[in-house]
Amino acid sequence: MRAHQHCASALSAQEDHAIGMSRGGRTSKIHLAVDAAGNPIEVIVTAGNIHDVTVAPELLDNINLAETELVNADKGYDSDRLREQIEQSGAKANIPYKSNREEKNKDMDWYLYKIRHLVENAFCRLKHFRAIASRYDKLKRNFHSTVLLGCIVMWLPL
C-alpha cells in the first residue's frame, strides 16, 4: 500500500510507523493469511522494504497450523527454512521456487496453487476501503487497526 503524503512526512521513518522506502516510494505491506473460504484469519503490517519471507514465520506462528493441510504462498515466500517450518507442523508447503534457484518445481501442485486467488481477492476487498488503499494513518498501530476493521467487515456477512 502506498502511503499518503501527509502520513509519510518524516524522512527517518521509525519502527512505529511501518513506512519504508521501496521502488514505489514510501509504502507499507500487509501480510495476510486467509482460510479456505477466503476470510482473513491473521494480518501483519510491515514497512514496504521488509522482505516477505522475514515476516512469514511470525505469521505462521500466529495461526493454528495443526488444523491446516496446505499452505499456499507466492514466490516471495520461497525459503527452505519456511518450508521446513510448515512441514514440521504437518501441513504441505505449496510454494513455487524463484526463477533463480537451481531446483525445479517438481513437488509443486499447480492445480491447488490456483486457489491462492482467495488471498488476492481478500486484498481486493480490503482495498475497497479508502483508508486502507491510501494509507492515511501515520502510525502502524492505527493502520493495523484500520486493516483489522476492514477484516471484521469482511467477516460480518457470515
Helices and strands as residue ranges (DSSP letters): E 20-22, E 25-34, E 40-47, H 52-61, G 65-67, E 70-72, G 75-77, H 80-88, E 92-94, H 110-113, G 114-116, H 117-126, H 130-134, H 140-155
